[in-house]
Amino acid sequence: MPAPSERADPAPIHDLAIVGGGLLGSLLALAFARLRPDIDLILLERGESFGGNLLEPIILDEVPTDCIGLIDSAIVKIWQRCFVILPDSCQYFGDSIALVDPRQFHLDIIESLPPERRRTACAVGTIAGQTIRTSRGPVFARQTIDTRGKARFDRLAFERQTHYRDLKLDHKLEAPVLADFSQSQANWNFRQLFPVDDQRIIVVHWHREGRFPCARAAHEESTSEPGRFDHEIGPQRCPDHLASFPCMLLYALRVASSASSLASPNGAAIEAVFSRERRWLAQRAEALFELASMAQARAGATE
């Protein structure tokens, strides 16, 4: 195939192509479009819309300053408190948690990028040098950010479900539970609970592969109900400790902030950003498991 400059009817060569227009790709595109208008980018998505369709929670104080404007229009709910349920206690935090609807990002992309710089129903095949083969013809870009698979992590997995108040709880859930270890077993998993409204609760299950040093034996069963608060111990207020938790939206925003701030967003620099932020998210989840492990050890010492 002749070089782009040798074609009779040359297609434009973009500075940057972003492959994948889900949560991560859409926020990257919006960050570059708004913070780096000097970069000519194109966004390619195989589906019919950008952004995704799953409501995403985030701690507002943790949003990178330069990315606050990326989610403002997509916030649909804000809670002013949250909880973490450990094996021996229930801790209360006064952090503001926002619920973000990523479907708004589709509208923001359409507003921020002209039609020639965004494509849906565009499946990407091979990427070789400056040439990207797609189901809608070749695309040419000096640099490519491929976001596909960047939301999967070694030894850490998660799945999300929306329950329509069919989830049995022994209390009225009015604020998010950022980590519920009340039913963790030997594989050490925890749940996050986000009460959207009177009918819906978003439940995210995080799972850590492998056995944890202080985890309870596999045959032991939790006697507490999911999401139960231990009323004998009671909520413990910890105002000086930020309720940090693994968050896919925050991961995407941190990637977008770091990538768009690069003087030259080349492939190696972008991959370094992805590697650093993936380690950050995994370490954040690991810290929660460590916290629960210590609480489990304390609970065992008092028995």
Buried (B, 14 or more C-beta within 10 A) or exposed (E): EEEBEEEEEEEEBBBBBBBBBBBBBBBBBBBBBBBBEEBBBBBBBBBEBBBBEBBBBBBEEBBBEBBEBBBEEBBEBEBEBBBBBBBBBBBBBEBBBBBBBBBBBBBBBEEBBEEEBBBBEBEBEEBEEBBBEBEEEBBBBBBBBBBEEBBEBEEBEBEBEBBEEEBEBEEEBEBBBBBBBBBBBBEBBBBBBBBBEEEEBBBBBBBBEEEBEBBBEEEEEBEBEBBBBBEEEEBEEBEEEEBBBBBBBBBBBBBBBBBBBEEEBEEEBBEBBBEEBBEBBBEBBBEBBEBBBBBBEEBEEEE
